[in-house]
Amino acid sequence: MSEFFPIFALLLGIAIGMPVAFAIAAAGLLFFVFSGAMPSEVFVQRLVSVTHSFPLLAVPLFIMTGVVMNFAGITQRMMNFAESLTGHWVGGLAQVNVMLSTLLGGVAGSANADAAMQSKILVPEMTRRGYDPAFSSAVTAASSVISVIIPPGIGLIIYGFMGDVSIGRLFLAGIVPGLMLCMLMMLTVGLIAKRAKLEPAYAHRATGRERLRALRGASLALMVPFGIVIGIRFGFFTPTEAGAMAVLFSTIVGLIYRELHWRDIQPILQQTIQATAIVLLIICAANAFGFYMTWEEIPKRVADGMLALSQNPYILLLLINLLLIGVGMFVEGTAALIILAPILVPVVIQVGIDPVHFGIVMVLNLTIAGVTPPLGTLMFTTCAITGVSIGNFIRAAVPFYIMLFLALMILTFVPAVSLWLPDLWM
């Protein structure tokens, strides 16, 4: 059997619509069955062994944090706070949409969860107030990209685990890029809203007292991201333990608000298990597939091939960005991150690129792909809930595509944007 046959099998499985986790697992199994290099039982061991990883426990914990927030009324309070800050701006509800994604990213860190939640809560209200549904859907999907970059982004955790990179430094590295994305997104929304003459959500600027009241309602939730970053920085807990603290804190806040009830336990656990299973099944399959790639020295061959093209860090980053954009158009972002991080991290390290900087670039690139055709999961999630056609969504999203790729280029070629804070603190 050719050493590249499992890769062709993986691409074929994805092309015919096989679930990504099953396609990865089947491709890995082919190697163990037909190569004769080792017993097939090792395949099962590789599937199971990754579930014992302590750092990976952070994924279900932060997913659960987001679910608890929705049931605890925290999301609504954060939306009220965002509206008090930006509701009087031109295109006020669209600005609220962007601000809410930034705030929610600091608590839950899931782009799909953010897009689904805002599609259900904000988009109907935006439509009722005269916003074009396609524009509302495009803002929702594009702004959800911020959620993955702001700590504790789940994509950063997965990249750190798969690439053996410090998750604490990745969290710090995501803060400035996340805020930059928020500002660029708000600027884009403002320009579009001004041209379309969209009315503000509020006729008048919220008073200081109204903002203070909204801040008081959201203050407990806003403490979560600050607590996570400070706790990791000063060694109070690891990123995984930070996830457990976030779940506990969100639960306590829900009890204080008196919006969490015993009957909520079952749906909270169900939603957490469903979301976690999708991610962890891919990771388990990728661990077995990764063993095949290591055995056949695929990462080393890829590294040698890319370094043969150029050893200039900036040219290499440009080539990798083009590769990731192409892959992200056809493969779901989490799966692409799990497969490619172990291959690409050694390449960038060889040419002196900081793996933390590269992690921000890679996670952002693959998340942007979730908003783009043909297989963008954020695009499909948003359109499925709002009922907007894919064609109308794409036309409305063009300004956001331009802005997102501009932000990607800034982060790619100006490493200080990502590295300034982690170099200062850690």
C-alpha positions as CSV (number, residue, x, y, z in Angstrom):
1,M,0.0,0.0,0.0
2,S,1.3,3.5,-0.9
3,E,2.2,5.6,2.1
4,F,-0.1,8.3,0.7
5,F,-3.2,6.1,0.2
6,P,-4.8,7.0,3.6
7,I,-4.6,10.7,2.6
8,F,-6.3,10.0,-0.7
9,A,-8.9,8.0,1.2
10,L,-9.5,10.9,3.6
11,L,-10.0,13.3,0.8
12,L,-12.3,10.9,-1.0
13,G,-14.4,10.4,2.1
14,I,-14.8,14.2,2.6
15,A,-15.6,14.7,-1.1
16,I,-18.5,12.1,-1.0
17,G,-20.0,13.7,2.1
18,M,-18.9,11.3,4.8
19,P,-18.9,12.8,8.3
20,V,-15.4,14.2,8.9
21,A,-14.7,12.2,12.0
22,F,-15.6,8.9,10.2
23,A,-13.6,9.9,7.2
24,I,-10.5,10.5,9.3
25,A,-11.0,7.3,11.3
26,A,-11.5,5.2,8.2
27,A,-8.4,6.6,6.6
28,G,-6.4,5.9,9.7
29,L,-7.8,2.4,10.0
30,L,-6.6,1.6,6.4
31,F,-3.0,2.2,7.5
32,F,-3.2,-0.1,10.5
33,V,-5.0,-2.9,8.6
34,F,-3.0,-2.9,5.4
35,S,0.4,-1.6,6.2
36,G,1.4,-4.5,8.5
37,A,3.6,-2.2,10.4
38,M,1.8,-3.0,13.7
39,P,-1.2,-4.8,15.1
40,S,-4.6,-3.3,14.3
41,E,-5.4,-3.1,18.0
42,V,-3.1,-0.1,18.2
43,F,-5.7,1.8,16.2
44,V,-8.2,1.4,19.0
45,Q,-5.6,2.4,21.6
46,R,-4.8,5.6,19.7
47,L,-8.5,6.4,19.5
48,V,-9.0,6.0,23.3
49,S,-5.6,7.4,24.6
50,V,-6.3,11.0,23.6
51,T,-9.4,11.1,25.8
52,H,-7.1,10.8,28.9
53,S,-5.6,14.2,28.1
54,F,-6.0,16.7,30.9
55,P,-5.7,19.9,28.7
56,L,-8.4,18.6,26.4
57,L,-10.9,18.6,29.3
58,A,-11.1,22.4,28.8
59,V,-13.1,21.9,25.6
60,P,-16.3,20.4,27.2
61,L,-16.0,22.7,30.2
62,F,-16.0,25.9,28.2
63,I,-18.8,24.6,26.0
64,M,-20.8,23.9,29.1
65,T,-20.0,27.4,30.3
66,G,-21.7,28.8,27.2
67,V,-24.8,26.6,27.6
68,V,-25.1,27.5,31.3
69,M,-24.9,31.2,30.4
70,N,-27.9,30.9,28.1
71,F,-30.0,29.2,30.7
72,A,-28.8,31.5,33.5
73,G,-30.0,34.7,31.7
74,I,-26.4,36.0,31.5
75,T,-26.5,36.3,27.7
76,Q,-29.5,38.6,27.8
77,R,-27.9,40.8,30.4
78,M,-24.7,41.1,28.3
79,M,-26.8,42.0,25.3
80,N,-28.5,44.8,27.4
81,F,-25.1,46.1,28.4
82,A,-23.8,46.0,24.7
83,E,-27.0,47.9,23.6
84,S,-26.4,50.6,26.3
85,L,-22.9,51.2,24.9
86,T,-23.7,51.2,21.1
87,G,-27.4,51.3,20.7
88,H,-27.4,55.0,19.8
89,W,-24.9,54.6,17.0
90,V,-25.9,54.4,13.3
91,G,-26.9,50.8,12.7
92,G,-27.2,50.3,16.5
93,L,-28.5,46.8,16.6
94,A,-25.8,45.6,14.2
95,Q,-23.2,47.3,16.4
96,V,-24.8,45.5,19.4
97,N,-24.4,42.2,17.4
98,V,-20.6,42.8,17.1
99,M,-20.2,44.0,20.7
100,L,-22.1,41.0,22.0
101,S,-19.9,38.6,20.1
102,T,-16.9,40.2,21.7
103,L,-18.3,39.9,25.2
104,L,-19.5,36.3,24.7
105,G,-16.2,35.3,23.2
106,G,-14.6,36.2,26.6
107,V,-16.9,33.7,28.3
108,A,-17.7,30.7,26.0
109,G,-15.3,30.9,23.1
110,S,-17.4,29.1,20.5
111,A,-18.2,30.7,17.1
112,N,-20.9,28.3,16.2
113,A,-22.7,28.7,19.5
114,D,-22.4,32.5,19.2
115,A,-23.8,32.5,15.6
116,A,-26.7,30.2,16.5
117,M,-27.6,32.2,19.7
118,Q,-27.6,35.6,17.9
119,S,-29.5,34.2,14.9
120,K,-32.3,33.2,17.3
121,I,-32.3,36.3,19.5
122,L,-30.9,39.4,17.6
123,V,-31.7,38.7,13.9
124,P,-35.5,38.5,14.4
125,E,-35.4,41.8,16.3
126,M,-33.2,43.4,13.7
127,T,-35.6,42.3,10.9
128,R,-38.5,43.7,12.9
129,R,-36.8,47.1,13.0
130,G,-36.3,47.2,9.3
131,Y,-32.8,45.7,8.8
132,D,-32.3,43.6,5.7
133,P,-32.3,39.9,6.9
134,A,-29.3,39.1,4.7
135,F,-27.3,41.9,6.2
136,S,-28.3,40.9,9.7
137,S,-27.3,37.3,9.0
138,A,-24.0,38.4,7.5
139,V,-23.2,40.6,10.5
140,T,-24.0,37.7,12.8
141,A,-21.8,35.1,11.1
142,A,-18.9,37.5,10.5
143,S,-18.9,38.9,14.1
144,S,-19.0,35.3,15.5
145,V,-15.4,35.0,14.2
146,I,-14.3,37.3,17.1
147,S,-15.6,34.7,19.6
148,V,-12.8,32.2,18.7
149,I,-10.0,34.7,19.0
150,I,-11.0,36.3,22.3
151,P,-9.9,34.0,25.2
152,P,-11.0,31.4,26.1
153,G,-11.5,30.5,22.4
154,I,-12.0,26.8,21.9
155,G,-10.0,26.9,18.7
156,L,-7.0,28.2,20.6
157,I,-7.3,25.3,23.1
158,I,-7.4,22.7,20.3
159,Y,-4.5,24.3,18.5
160,G,-2.4,24.5,21.7
161,F,-3.2,20.8,22.4
162,M,-2.5,19.5,18.9
163,G,0.6,21.7,18.3
164,D,2.0,21.4,21.9
165,V,1.9,25.2,22.3
166,S,1.3,27.1,25.6
167,I,-2.5,27.7,25.9
168,G,-1.9,30.4,28.5
169,R,0.2,32.4,26.0
170,L,-2.3,31.7,23.2
171,F,-5.1,33.2,25.4
172,L,-3.1,36.3,26.1
173,A,-2.2,36.6,22.4
174,G,-5.8,36.6,21.4
175,I,-6.9,39.6,23.4
176,V,-5.4,42.4,21.2
177,P,-6.4,40.8,17.8
178,G,-9.9,40.2,19.2
179,L,-10.3,43.8,20.1
180,M,-8.9,44.9,16.8
181,L,-11.4,42.6,15.0
182,C,-14.2,44.2,17.0
183,M,-13.2,47.7,16.1
184,L,-12.7,46.9,12.4
185,M,-16.1,45.1,12.4
186,M,-17.8,48.1,14.0
187,L,-16.2,50.4,11.5
188,T,-17.5,48.2,8.6
189,V,-21.0,48.0,10.1
190,G,-21.0,51.8,10.6
191,L,-20.1,52.5,6.9
192,I,-22.7,50.1,5.6
193,A,-25.4,51.4,8.0
194,K,-24.7,55.0,7.1
195,R,-25.0,54.2,3.4
196,A,-28.2,52.2,4.0
197,K,-29.5,54.9,6.4
198,L,-30.2,52.3,9.2
199,E,-31.7,53.8,12.3
200,P,-30.1,53.5,15.7
201,A,-31.6,51.2,18.2
202,Y,-32.0,54.1,20.7
203,A,-33.1,57.6,19.6
204,H,-30.8,59.0,22.3
205,R,-27.5,58.1,23.9
206,A,-28.0,56.0,27.0
207,T,-27.5,58.0,30.2
208,G,-24.7,57.2,32.6
209,R,-27.2,55.8,35.1
210,E,-28.7,53.5,32.4
211,R,-25.2,52.3,31.4
212,L,-24.3,51.7,35.1
213,R,-27.5,49.7,35.6
214,A,-26.7,47.6,32.5
215,L,-23.1,47.1,33.6
216,R,-24.3,46.0,37.1
217,G,-26.5,43.4,35.5
218,A,-23.6,42.1,33.3
219,S,-20.7,42.7,35.8
220,L,-20.6,39.1,37.2
221,A,-20.4,37.6,33.7
222,L,-17.8,40.1,32.6
223,M,-15.5,39.0,35.4
224,V,-15.1,35.5,33.8
225,P,-12.6,36.4,31.0
226,F,-10.6,38.7,33.3
227,G,-10.6,36.0,36.0
228,I,-9.4,33.4,33.5
229,V,-6.5,35.4,32.1
230,I,-5.4,36.7,35.5
231,G,-5.7,33.2,37.1
232,I,-3.6,31.6,34.4
233,R,-1.0,34.4,34.4
234,F,-0.4,34.2,38.1
235,G,-0.6,30.4,38.3
236,F,-3.8,30.1,40.3
237,F,-5.1,27.5,37.9
238,T,-4.4,25.9,34.5
239,P,-6.5,26.5,31.4
240,T,-8.4,23.3,32.1
241,E,-9.1,24.3,35.7
242,A,-10.1,27.7,34.4
243,G,-12.9,26.0,32.4
244,A,-14.1,24.3,35.6
245,M,-14.1,27.6,37.4
246,A,-16.0,29.2,34.6
247,V,-18.7,26.5,34.8
248,L,-18.9,26.9,38.6
249,F,-19.0,30.7,38.4
250,S,-21.7,30.7,35.7
251,T,-23.8,28.3,37.7
252,I,-23.5,30.5,40.8
253,V,-24.4,33.6,38.8
254,G,-27.5,31.8,37.5
255,L,-28.5,30.9,41.0
256,I,-28.0,34.5,42.1
257,Y,-30.1,35.8,39.3
258,R,-32.7,33.0,40.2
259,E,-33.0,31.9,36.6
260,L,-31.4,28.5,36.9
261,H,-33.7,25.7,38.0
262,W,-33.5,21.9,38.6
263,R,-35.3,21.2,35.4
264,D,-32.5,22.9,33.4
265,I,-29.9,20.3,34.4
266,Q,-31.0,17.8,31.7
267,P,-31.1,20.2,28.7
268,I,-27.8,21.8,29.8
269,L,-26.1,18.4,29.9
270,Q,-27.7,17.3,26.7
271,Q,-26.5,20.3,24.7
272,T,-23.1,20.1,26.3
273,I,-22.7,16.4,25.4
274,Q,-23.9,17.0,21.8
275,A,-21.5,19.9,21.1
276,T,-18.6,18.1,22.9
277,A,-19.1,14.8,21.1
278,I,-18.7,16.4,17.7
279,V,-15.4,18.0,18.6
280,L,-13.9,15.1,20.6
281,L,-14.9,12.5,18.0
282,I,-12.8,14.3,15.4
283,I,-9.9,14.7,17.8
284,C,-10.0,10.9,18.7
285,A,-10.0,10.0,15.0
286,A,-7.3,12.5,14.2
287,N,-5.1,11.0,16.9
288,A,-5.1,7.7,15.2
289,F,-4.6,9.4,11.8
290,G,-1.8,11.4,13.3
291,F,0.0,8.3,14.3
292,Y,0.0,7.2,10.6
293,M,1.4,10.6,9.5
294,T,4.2,10.4,12.1
295,W,5.1,6.9,11.2
296,E,5.4,7.8,7.5
297,E,7.1,11.1,8.3
298,I,4.5,13.1,6.5
299,P,5.0,16.3,8.6
300,K,8.8,16.1,7.8
301,R,8.1,15.7,4.1
302,V,5.7,18.6,4.1
303,A,8.1,20.8,6.0
304,D,11.0,19.9,3.7
305,G,8.8,20.6,0.6
306,M,7.6,24.0,1.9
307,L,11.1,25.0,3.0
308,A,12.3,24.1,-0.4
309,L,9.9,26.7,-1.9
310,S,11.1,29.5,0.5
311,Q,12.7,30.0,3.8
312,N,11.6,33.6,4.1
313,P,9.1,33.6,7.0
314,Y,6.7,36.1,5.4
315,I,6.6,34.3,2.1
316,L,6.1,31.0,4.0
317,L,3.2,32.6,6.0
318,L,1.6,33.8,2.8
319,L,1.8,30.3,1.2
320,I,0.4,28.7,4.4
321,N,-2.4,31.2,4.5
322,L,-3.3,30.4,0.9
323,L,-3.2,26.7,1.8
324,L,-5.4,27.2,4.8
325,I,-7.9,29.3,2.8
326,G,-8.2,26.5,0.2
327,V,-8.5,23.7,2.8
328,G,-11.0,25.8,4.9
329,M,-13.3,26.2,2.0
330,F,-14.0,22.5,1.9
331,V,-13.1,21.1,5.3
332,E,-14.8,22.2,8.6
333,G,-12.5,24.5,10.6
334,T,-12.1,22.3,13.7
335,A,-11.2,19.3,11.6
336,A,-8.7,21.2,9.5
337,L,-7.1,22.6,12.7
338,I,-6.8,19.2,14.2
339,I,-5.3,17.6,11.1
340,L,-3.0,20.5,10.0
341,A,-1.7,21.9,13.3
342,P,0.7,19.0,14.0
343,I,2.0,19.3,10.4
344,L,2.5,23.0,10.1
345,V,3.7,24.0,13.6
346,P,7.1,22.3,13.0
347,V,7.4,24.0,9.7
348,V,6.9,27.5,11.1
349,I,9.2,26.8,14.0
350,Q,12.1,25.9,11.6
351,V,12.0,29.3,10.0
352,G,11.8,31.2,13.3
353,I,8.0,32.0,13.4
354,D,6.6,32.1,16.9
355,P,4.1,29.2,17.2
356,V,1.8,31.4,19.3
357,H,1.7,34.1,16.6
358,F,1.1,31.4,14.0
359,G,-1.7,29.9,16.2
360,I,-3.7,33.2,16.1
361,V,-3.2,33.4,12.3
362,M,-4.2,29.8,11.8
363,V,-7.3,29.8,14.0
364,L,-8.5,33.1,12.5
365,N,-7.9,31.9,8.9
366,L,-9.9,28.7,9.4
367,T,-12.7,30.5,11.3
368,I,-13.0,33.0,8.5
369,A,-13.4,30.0,6.1
370,G,-16.5,29.2,8.2
371,V,-18.2,32.3,6.8
372,T,-17.3,31.6,3.2
373,P,-18.7,29.3,0.5
374,P,-19.0,26.5,-0.4
375,L,-19.0,24.7,3.0
376,G,-18.8,27.5,5.6
377,T,-20.4,26.1,8.8
378,L,-21.1,29.5,10.3
379,M,-22.7,30.6,7.0
380,F,-25.0,27.4,7.0
381,T,-25.8,27.7,10.7
382,T,-26.9,31.3,10.4
383,C,-28.8,30.9,7.2
384,A,-30.6,27.7,8.4
385,I,-31.9,29.6,11.5
386,T,-32.7,32.9,9.8
387,G,-34.1,31.5,6.5
388,V,-31.9,33.7,4.3
389,S,-30.7,32.1,1.0
390,I,-27.0,31.4,0.6
391,G,-26.8,33.7,-2.4
392,N,-28.3,36.7,-0.6
393,F,-26.0,36.0,2.4
394,I,-22.9,36.0,0.2
395,R,-23.8,39.3,-1.4
396,A,-24.4,40.9,1.9
397,A,-21.2,39.5,3.4
398,V,-18.8,40.8,0.8
399,P,-17.7,43.9,2.8
400,F,-17.1,41.6,5.8
401,Y,-15.0,39.2,3.7
402,I,-12.8,42.2,2.7
403,M,-12.5,43.4,6.3
404,L,-11.8,39.9,7.7
405,F,-9.0,39.2,5.1
406,L,-7.5,42.6,5.8
407,A,-7.4,41.8,9.5
408,L,-5.8,38.4,8.6
409,M,-3.1,40.1,6.6
410,I,-2.4,42.5,9.5
411,L,-2.1,39.7,12.0
412,T,0.1,37.7,9.6
413,F,2.6,40.3,8.8
414,V,2.7,42.3,12.1
415,P,3.5,39.6,14.7
416,A,3.6,42.3,17.5
417,V,-0.2,42.6,17.4
418,S,-0.4,39.0,18.7
419,L,2.8,38.8,20.7
420,W,3.0,42.1,22.5
421,L,0.8,41.1,25.4
422,P,2.1,37.5,26.0
423,D,5.7,38.7,25.8
424,L,4.9,41.4,28.3
425,W,3.1,39.1,30.8
426,M,4.6,35.7,30.4
